[in-house]
Amino acid sequence: MMNEEKVIIFQLKDEEYAVPVQHVKSIERMQPITRIPRTASFVKGVINLRGVVTPIIDLRSRFEIEEVSHSDTTRIIIVSVGTIEAGLIVDAANDVIDLDKESIEPPPEVVGGVDAEYIRGVAKIEKRLLILLDLVKVLNPEKLDVQPVKESIQ
């Protein structure tokens, strides 16, 4: 099906967001995060994930949504775009669906308080409204100010 995109749906506050499955490496339970000084406020630190030091971004903080305590449903979605790999803290990872590309509309200026620059589009599925994130913008390295992890050692 060329006209479908497989996405992982996750929750932040009352909204549902989606990211393409091909960018998702794994979904992890919350774990201790090592703080890094002088990084953006939404970069919570790093975790050592199977030997790879991975920066962790709190998406609530990134999108300026009030932060809440982590719960049993809190997950870290490990995503990879180009050379950047990072974990996104989300309230819950809900499901994986095939999204009909026809159902994706361009983003309005602001959705659920999230700036349109981070949004690739919005999809309506039955009664659900999915906000498709533009991971390239969300993981913008200039904003992250964390050095890319995958530097080859000669």
Backbone torsions as a table, in degrees:
resi	resn	phi	psi	omega
1	MET	NA	100.5	-178.4
2	MET	-73.1	-20.5	-173.9
3	ASN	-94.4	12.6	179.1
4	GLU	-120.0	151.1	177.8
5	GLU	-127.4	128.1	178.0
6	LYS	-82.9	127.7	-178.3
7	VAL	-130.3	152.3	171.9
8	ILE	-99.9	130.0	-178.5
9	ILE	-101.2	133.5	176.7
10	PHE	-137.3	167.5	-173.6
11	GLN	-115.7	140.4	169.0
12	LEU	-134.1	120.2	-177.3
13	LYS	54.0	-122.0	-177.5
14	ASP	-101.2	4.9	-175.1
15	GLU	-105.2	153.4	174.6
16	GLU	-108.4	134.3	-179.2
17	TYR	-118.9	161.9	179.1
18	ALA	-139.8	143.8	172.8
19	VAL	-132.2	147.1	-178.9
20	PRO	-62.7	136.3	-179.3
21	VAL	-57.6	-34.3	-175.8
22	GLN	-64.5	-16.9	177.9
23	HIS	-94.2	-5.8	-176.0
24	VAL	-97.3	121.9	180.0
25	LYS	-91.0	-38.6	178.4
26	SER	-165.9	167.2	174.3
27	ILE	-123.5	121.9	-173.8
28	GLU	-115.1	154.3	170.5
29	ARG	-72.2	161.9	176.4
30	MET	-59.5	146.0	176.1
31	GLN	-147.7	167.6	-179.0
32	PRO	-59.9	136.8	-178.1
33	ILE	-115.0	130.6	179.1
34	THR	-86.5	120.9	-178.9
35	ARG	-66.7	148.4	173.8
36	ILE	-123.5	126.6	-179.8
37	PRO	-67.3	155.7	173.5
38	ARG	56.3	39.3	170.7
39	THR	-112.7	167.7	178.8
40	ALA	-56.8	151.9	-174.3
41	SER	-61.4	-28.4	-178.1
42	PHE	-83.1	-8.7	174.6
43	VAL	-86.7	107.8	-173.0
44	LYS	-78.5	-16.4	-179.2
45	GLY	139.5	-150.7	-179.3
46	VAL	-132.9	156.9	170.0
47	ILE	-124.4	157.2	174.4
48	ASN	-99.0	103.8	-175.5
49	LEU	-106.5	105.3	-179.6
50	ARG	48.6	45.5	175.1
51	GLY	86.7	-3.0	178.7
52	VAL	-109.8	125.5	176.8
53	VAL	-77.9	117.2	-171.9
54	THR	-119.8	123.1	176.2
55	PRO	-67.0	144.4	-177.7
56	ILE	-116.6	125.7	-179.1
57	ILE	-110.3	128.8	173.6
58	ASP	-86.0	109.9	-175.7
59	LEU	-64.9	-32.3	176.6
60	ARG	-59.7	-46.1	-179.5
61	SER	-66.1	-41.3	-179.3
62	ARG	-58.7	-40.0	-176.6
63	PHE	-96.8	9.9	178.3
64	GLU	57.7	42.3	172.4
65	ILE	-100.8	143.1	-177.4
66	GLU	-53.7	137.4	179.4
67	GLU	-82.4	148.8	178.7
68	VAL	-130.2	164.6	176.1
69	SER	-65.6	148.7	178.1
70	HIS	-73.8	148.6	-177.9
71	SER	-124.4	-173.5	179.4
72	ASP	-64.3	-22.9	-177.4
73	THR	-91.7	-10.2	-178.4
74	THR	-59.8	135.7	-179.8
75	ARG	-132.9	158.8	170.7
76	ILE	-111.6	116.5	177.4
77	ILE	-93.8	117.3	-179.8
78	ILE	-86.0	117.0	-178.4
79	VAL	-118.8	156.7	-179.2
80	SER	-138.8	125.3	177.4
81	VAL	-133.7	117.7	-177.8
82	GLY	59.1	-125.5	-178.6
83	THR	-91.7	-2.1	-174.2
84	ILE	-97.2	129.4	173.4
85	GLU	-124.4	134.8	-178.9
86	ALA	-153.0	162.2	174.9
87	GLY	-106.8	138.9	179.0
88	LEU	-111.4	121.3	177.1
89	ILE	-81.2	123.7	-179.8
90	VAL	-128.2	160.1	-177.6
91	ASP	-68.6	-36.0	179.9
92	ALA	-165.6	146.5	172.7
93	ALA	-102.3	119.1	-169.0
94	ASN	-90.7	-62.2	-179.6
95	ASP	-161.3	177.0	177.6
96	VAL	-116.6	128.8	179.7
97	ILE	-135.2	162.2	170.1
98	ASP	-92.9	122.2	-176.6
99	LEU	-103.1	126.1	176.3
100	ASP	-71.9	122.1	-177.1
101	LYS	-60.5	-23.7	178.2
102	GLU	-65.4	-25.0	-175.1
103	SER	-84.0	-2.9	-177.6
104	ILE	-89.4	126.2	178.5
105	GLU	-110.8	156.2	177.2
106	PRO	-63.3	153.1	-175.0
107	PRO	-73.7	143.3	168.6
108	PRO	-71.3	176.4	-176.2
109	GLU	-57.9	-46.0	-179.7
110	VAL	-139.2	136.3	177.2
111	VAL	-127.9	124.6	178.1
112	GLY	53.8	31.2	179.2
113	GLY	82.4	-2.5	-178.5
114	VAL	-92.7	129.0	-179.7
115	ASP	-58.3	137.8	-177.2
116	ALA	-58.8	-22.8	-177.2
117	GLU	-63.3	-22.6	-179.0
118	TYR	-92.7	-1.8	-171.0
119	ILE	-111.1	129.0	179.4
120	ARG	-87.7	-27.1	-178.9
121	GLY	172.8	177.3	179.6
122	VAL	-130.3	136.1	179.6
123	ALA	-121.0	136.9	175.7
124	LYS	-104.4	124.7	177.3
125	ILE	-129.3	115.0	-173.6
126	GLU	48.1	-118.9	-178.0
127	LYS	-96.2	4.1	-176.7
128	ARG	-94.9	146.9	173.9
129	LEU	-118.0	117.4	-178.5
130	LEU	-105.0	132.5	177.6
131	ILE	-99.7	115.8	-178.9
132	LEU	-88.2	120.9	-177.3
133	LEU	-84.0	145.9	171.8
134	ASP	-94.1	96.9	-173.5
135	LEU	-63.1	-30.6	179.1
136	VAL	-59.8	-42.3	179.6
137	LYS	-73.5	-41.1	-179.3
138	VAL	-61.6	-37.4	-176.5
139	LEU	-96.5	16.2	-178.2
140	ASN	-44.1	113.0	-173.7
141	PRO	-62.1	-30.0	178.5
142	GLU	-62.6	-37.5	179.9
143	LYS	-75.3	-33.3	-177.4
144	LEU	-71.0	-41.1	-178.6
145	ASP	56.2	33.0	173.4
146	VAL	-116.1	132.0	-177.4
147	GLN	-64.8	142.9	176.8
148	PRO	-55.6	140.6	-172.4
149	VAL	-82.3	-33.1	-170.2
150	LYS	-87.8	56.7	177.9
151	GLU	-86.8	129.3	-177.5
152	SER	-76.5	140.9	179.7
153	ILE	-100.6	120.2	-177.6
154	GLN	-76.6	NA	NA
